[in-house]
């Protein structure tokens, strides 16, 4: 296969079109990766959980939303929250830092994984200091196949550690 024209000759139109098409495909592939939520790209369960905490801390609402299933539910001392309610919490919560430790995970089945851990946070929710140590659990669900497959959070809970 001849990849370039001999010196002094122009490239055939087919070659130029093919080169242009490949640039478009490459740009589209890079954009797809760039727009995929970080947790969906993360390789390990700990990386997925860390990515969602980081998105919350950084107030990246679209990234955070993209990491949660539409039917997501969270259970806290003050009640349950939906994905949309968690997004509202993001607006009023300021996390200065978080540190995950004692991390463990277990496959529920081939499409679901349970994660348990301790998280130490420093921050405020509104005017209330929420700094402290919490025991947390999350369930992530895998959906789709091939390049379009994603892991998303379906459940989360936290309790104050004693």
N, C-alpha and C positions, 0 to 999 in steps of 0.2 A: 504494500500500500504506500503510495507516495503522499507524504504529509506536507510537503511544501513544493511550490513551483520552482522550476529551474531559475537561476539568476536572470533577472531582467524580465521575467514573465509574471503576470498577475495570478493570484490564487483563483481557482475555479469558484464560481458562485456557490456550488454545493458545499465546498470546504468552508467558505466564509459563513454560510448559513449554519453549518454544523457547529462551528466555533461559537457563533452567537447563541445558538440554542443551548450549548453546554454552559455558557456563562449564565444564562437565565436559570437553568436547572441548578447550577451551583449556588446562585444567589438565593433561590427559593429554598434549597436545603438548609443553608445557613440561617435563613430567617426562621424556618420551622424550629430549628434547634434553639435559637435565641429566644423565641417566644414560648417555648415549652417551659412550664413551671420548673423551678430548680428541683423541687422534690421529685418530680416525674423523671428527671434526668439522673438523680442520685442513685448510686449503685447499691448502697447498703441501707438497711432499715434505720440505723442511727443517722446516716446522712440525710435521709428523708425527713426524719423528725427534727433534726437540727435546721434543715432548710426552711421548714414551716415556721419554726420559732424565729428564725432570722428574718423571714418575710414580715412577720408580725412586728418584731422589734423595729424594723426599718420602715414600717407603715406602707408596705407595698401591697396595697389592697387587691389589685388585680392578680398578682402572683399568689397571694394568700388564698383568694377565692378559687383560683385555678387548681389549688392543691386539695380542695375539699369537694366531696361528692355533693350533688344537689340535695340529697336527703340526709346530709350530715347532722348529727346531734351531739351536743356536749352536755355533761351533767356536772353541776357545781353545787356548792352548799346553798346558793340562793335560787336554784332551779335549773331548768334545762334551757339550752339555747340552740337555735337553728344556725345554719351557715350565715344567713343574712344578719342575725343578731350578733354573731361573732364579728362580722364586718363592722357593725356599729360599735362594738367594744374596742376594736382597733383604733377608732377615731378618738376615743376618750382615755386610752391606756398609753402610758409612756413606759417602755421597758428600757432601762439604762443598761442592763446586762442580764444574761442568763447563762447557767452552766448546767449541762446535763451530766449525771453520773449514775452509777449502778444500773446501767442500761442492759436490758435483756429483751429478747424477742422470741416468739414461737409461732410457727405456722399453724393457723387454724385449719386451713386446707390450701390447695394450690393457688387460690385467688385472694386469700385473706391472711393478714399477719397481725398478731397482737404484740404490742410493745409496752413494756413497763420500765419506769425509771424514776429517779429523783431529779428534780430541777430546782436550782437555787436562783431566785430572781431578785433583782433590785429594780423598783419602779413604783409608779402610781397609777391608780385607776381613778380618774377625776382628781379629787383632792385627797383620796385615801391611799395611804402607803400600803402597798401590797408586797413589799419586800419580805422574803422568807424562803423557807424550804418546803417543797411540795412533793407528794408522791403522785405520779401521773400514769395514766394508761391511755393508749391510743390503738385504734384498729384502722388499718389501711387495706383498701380493696384494689385489686388489679383488674382492669377491664381493657378490652380491645385486644388486637393481635398485631404482631409485627411492629413496624415503626410507629403506628398510631396507638400503641398500648400505653397505658398510664397507671400509675399508682396514685390513689387519692384517699385522703382521710375520710372515714365514715363515722368515727366515734372518738370522743376524747373526754377524759375526766381528770380532775385534780382534787386532792385533799391536802390540808395542811399537815405537814409531817410533825410527829411528836418526838 
